[in-house]
Amino acid sequence: MPPGTSHAGRDVPALRAAVERDGIAGLPGLFPRGWAERLRLDFETAFADARSRERGTIGRGPHRFYFAVHPEAVTGFADLAGHPVLVALFADMLGADYKIIELGFDVPLPGAVHQPWHRDFPAPPESTLRRLTSLAVNVTTVDVTPETGPLELAPGTHWDDGHGFEHGMFPGPDAVARYQALGERRRPRQGDV
């Protein structure tokens, strides 16, 4: 774990309750700014490499890209994967045999259009039993401002079964109005998870 990494006062039961209730739990300052800056530099190198190769990125609309990398491409991957708070939360929610299956980056550049309300993949059958089968971790490598696109979420909608969602991921007009009403914008800082 890098020096300055914070885990004091990180209550795993409270984090689990937040994820189950809202679909998200914030961990402000989990990693030091210097560690997050190194991750940003690794990302920039990996992104330049991905963009230099045919089909190295997946387009997600104008000026928005997605790509995945091998963990070895990220200097701090072991720090991230082995952080005691994250390990404890994953084991508590997913079981001790959980697996990390992807290290990817969603990259909105200046000029990217606003994404519609969506979930990242169709809800698995277990969600009807209010059981989560996966967790995503977002690590912030810059201070997010209103101009750089805050994370927008609709707390509690992770339990929606997605029946009638286009491709199981995009809610229809009736659900969109509800999501808008529930919507919150978050502006994490460098090193927040």
C-alpha positions in Angstrom: 0.0 0.0 0.0 1.5 3.4 -0.9 2.5 5.7 1.9 -0.3 8.0 3.0 -3.0 5.6 2.0 -6.0 6.0 4.2 -8.1 3.2 5.7 -8.7 4.5 9.2 -12.4 4.8 9.9 -13.5 2.9 6.8 -16.4 0.9 8.2 -17.1 -2.0 5.9 -20.6 -2.7 7.1 -21.5 1.0 6.5 -19.9 0.8 3.0 -21.9 -2.3 2.3 -25.1 -0.6 3.5 -24.4 2.3 1.2 -23.8 0.1 -1.8 -26.9 -1.9 -1.1 -29.1 1.2 -0.5 -27.7 3.6 -3.1 -25.6 1.5 -5.5 -22.5 3.4 -4.6 -20.2 4.1 -1.7 -17.7 7.0 -1.7 -14.2 6.6 -0.2 -12.8 10.2 -0.2 -9.0 10.3 -0.1 -8.6 6.5 -0.1 -5.3 7.0 -2.1 -2.8 9.8 -1.8 -2.9 12.4 -4.6 0.6 11.4 -5.7 -0.5 7.8 -6.2 -3.5 9.0 -8.2 -1.3 11.3 -10.3 0.9 8.3 -11.1 -2.2 6.4 -12.2 -3.1 9.3 -14.4 0.3 9.2 -16.1 0.0 5.4 -16.6 -3.5 6.0 -18.0 -2.2 8.7 -20.5 0.5 6.3 -21.7 -1.9 3.4 -22.1 -4.5 5.6 -23.8 -2.0 6.9 -26.3 -1.0 3.4 -27.1 -4.6 2.2 -27.4 -5.5 5.0 -29.8 -2.5 4.2 -31.9 -3.8 0.7 -32.7 -6.7 -0.2 -34.9 -9.6 -1.2 -32.6 -7.5 -0.3 -29.6 -10.4 1.6 -28.1 -14.2 1.2 -28.3 -16.1 4.3 -29.3 -18.9 5.4 -26.9 -20.1 8.4 -28.9 -18.3 11.5 -30.2 -15.1 12.1 -28.2 -15.7 9.3 -25.8 -13.7 6.1 -25.6 -13.3 2.9 -23.6 -10.4 0.6 -23.4 -9.0 -2.0 -21.1 -5.4 -2.8 -20.2 -3.4 -5.5 -18.6 -2.8 -4.9 -14.9 0.9 -4.8 -15.5 0.4 -1.5 -17.4 -0.7 0.3 -14.2 2.0 0.9 -11.6 -0.3 0.9 -8.7 -2.5 -2.0 -9.6 -1.3 -4.1 -6.7 -2.0 -1.2 -4.3 -5.5 -0.9 -5.7 -6.3 -4.7 -5.8 -4.8 -5.2 -2.3 -6.2 -2.2 -0.5 -7.5 -3.6 2.8 -10.7 -1.6 2.7 -11.5 -2.7 -0.8 -10.5 -6.3 -0.2 -12.7 -6.4 3.0 -15.7 -4.9 1.1 -15.3 -7.2 -1.9 -15.0 -10.3 0.3 -18.0 -9.2 2.4 -20.2 -8.6 -0.5 -19.1 -11.1 -3.1 -17.4 -13.8 -1.1 -13.8 -14.6 -0.5 -13.4 -16.1 -4.0 -14.2 -12.9 -5.9 -12.2 -12.2 -9.0 -11.0 -8.9 -10.6 -12.0 -9.4 -14.3 -11.2 -6.1 -16.0 -9.1 -2.9 -15.7 -10.6 -0.4 -18.0 -11.0 3.3 -18.6 -14.0 5.3 -19.7 -12.6 8.4 -21.4 -14.7 11.5 -22.1 -12.7 14.1 -23.9 -13.7 17.8 -24.5 -16.7 17.8 -26.8 -18.1 14.4 -25.6 -21.9 14.4 -25.5 -23.8 13.7 -22.3 -24.4 10.0 -21.9 -28.1 8.9 -21.5 -29.1 7.2 -18.3 -27.9 3.7 -18.4 -26.5 0.8 -16.5 -23.2 -0.8 -17.6 -24.7 -4.2 -18.3 -28.1 -5.9 -18.1 -29.1 -6.9 -14.5 -28.2 -10.5 -13.7 -31.0 -12.8 -12.4 -29.5 -12.6 -8.9 -30.5 -8.9 -8.7 -34.2 -9.9 -8.4 -33.1 -11.5 -5.1 -31.4 -8.2 -4.2 -28.0 -9.8 -4.4 -25.1 -8.1 -6.2 -22.7 -10.3 -8.2 -20.2 -7.6 -9.2 -18.8 -4.3 -8.1 -17.0 -1.6 -10.1 -14.4 0.6 -8.6 -13.8 4.1 -10.0 -10.6 5.8 -9.1 -10.4 9.5 -9.7 -7.2 10.7 -11.2 -8.1 14.4 -11.4 -10.2 16.8 -9.4 -13.6 16.7 -11.1 -15.3 20.0 -11.8 -18.7 20.9 -13.3 -16.8 21.5 -16.6 -15.1 18.1 -16.6 -18.2 16.0 -16.2 -19.3 15.0 -12.7 -20.4 11.5 -12.1 -24.2 11.5 -12.3 -26.1 8.7 -10.6 -29.7 7.9 -9.5 -29.3 6.2 -6.1 -31.2 3.0 -5.6 -31.9 2.3 -9.3 -29.3 -0.5 -9.4 -32.2 -2.7 -8.1 -34.4 -1.9 -11.0 -34.9 -5.2 -12.9 -34.3 -3.5 -16.3 -37.3 -5.3 -17.8 -38.2 -3.2 -20.8 -34.9 -1.4 -20.9 -33.4 -1.2 -24.4 -30.7 -4.0 -24.4 -31.4 -4.4 -20.7 -29.3 -1.2 -20.1 -31.1 1.9 -21.3 -34.3 2.9 -19.4 -37.4 4.1 -21.3 -39.0 7.5 -21.0 -41.0 6.7 -17.9 -37.9 5.5 -16.0 -35.8 8.4 -17.3 -38.1 10.9 -15.6 -37.7 9.0 -12.3 -33.9 8.8 -12.8 -33.8 12.6 -13.4 -35.7 13.2 -10.2 -33.4 11.0 -8.2 -30.2 12.2 -10.0 -27.2 13.4 -8.1 -23.9 14.8 -9.4 -20.7 13.9 -7.6 -17.4 15.7 -8.0 -14.7 13.4 -6.5 -11.2 14.7 -6.0 -7.9 13.1 -7.1 -7.3 9.9 -5.0 -11.0 9.4 -4.2 -12.6 6.0 -4.9 
